[in-house]
Amino acid sequence: MKQRSFGNRQVGAIGLGCMSFGGMFGPAKDEESFACLDAALAAGINHWDTANIYGMGKSEEVLGAYLKQSGARPHIATKVGIRRDGEYATRFDNSRDYVRAELEGSLKRLGLDRVDLYYFHRRDPTMETEDAVAVMAELIEEGLIGGYGLSEVAPSTIRRAHAVHPVMAVQNEYSLWSRQPELGVIQACTELGITFVPFSPLARGFLTDHSVGEAELKADPGPFRRDMPRFQEPNLGYNAQRRDAFAQWCAGKGWTVAATALAWVLDADPGSVPIPATRTAAHLSEWLAADEITFSDADRADIARLLPPGWAHGDRYSDTHAQTVERYC
């Protein structure tokens, strides 16, 4: 796999989102998760992204067990900052005591004495950005984390944080149907030398050859996607029409929908390291060739015609979840 810079390290151009290993989108068996991680390593995917709240620690436990069994040492990122009550976030917490306590728990579950990257999963609006970053700077100085990152933040927060201590990575949703980072986040990351990490680059499973539909949503154990307006009718039907036309074009090129959608993200920002998520080796294989796809200007024009900016019907988050991200446009 082609390599891209991530802090002072080179990693595969495509990373792996590990949310699904925590059972967030259906039951996850450890042996199935291990097979997926085996396939990822074999393909050169060596940046893995998890969080303390994915399955309330389950995702980190799976990674920890795999690392112990395999002896592998990929680039590991985890997150902190969202306090949960059941399936919903109740508040955000970037305080020193909470961040340190959660890091201790994450390290124990991962079986590590240090993580390469530690994100604020969300910015705590009750704290000044500068005070929150000071907490991360302490952890870096103590050798407990290699660097820190920010998630779902505005360009203004990125610049304020970077002025206190350099930000290693910024993780915001970015895909063919979620384009907001083009309005300042990508530019700020490029200017400041920060790695941009697009999450949900496959539109939460919508831009794949086994696309999420009504049947999959009904079988989904949690309300996360079902609550998103884009996955609700009539929006879902309108979005499916666009996706189907895109899928037909991809087939004509000999590419899978997932690989093409991911290749578009890689092409849009040559410095980014997107993290598509899956829990199976079979689904991972559908987008592995993304870094081998090279678009011509005609290809880019066709994609822009089929899926122009703003094509998606419905918001990317429910009103409840929209309150958790920084809006700046």
Buried (B, 14 or more C-beta within 10 A) or exposed (E): BEBBEBBEBEBBBBBBBBBBBBBBBEEBEEEBBBBBBBBBBEBBBBBBBBBBBBBEBBBBBBBBBBBEEEEBEBBBBBBBBBBEEEEEBEEBBBBBEBBBEBBEBBBEBBBBEBBBBBBBBBBBEEBEBEEBBBBBBBBBEEEBBBBBBBBBBBBEBBBBBBEBBBBBBBBBBBBBBBBBBEEBBBBBBBEBEBBBBBBBBBBBBBBBBEBBBBEBBEEBEEEBBEBBBBBBEEBBEBBBEBBEEBBEBBEEEEBBBBBBBBBBBBBBBEBBBBBBBBBBBEBBBBBBBBBEBEBEEEBEEBBEEBBEEEBBBBEBBBEEBEEBBBEEE
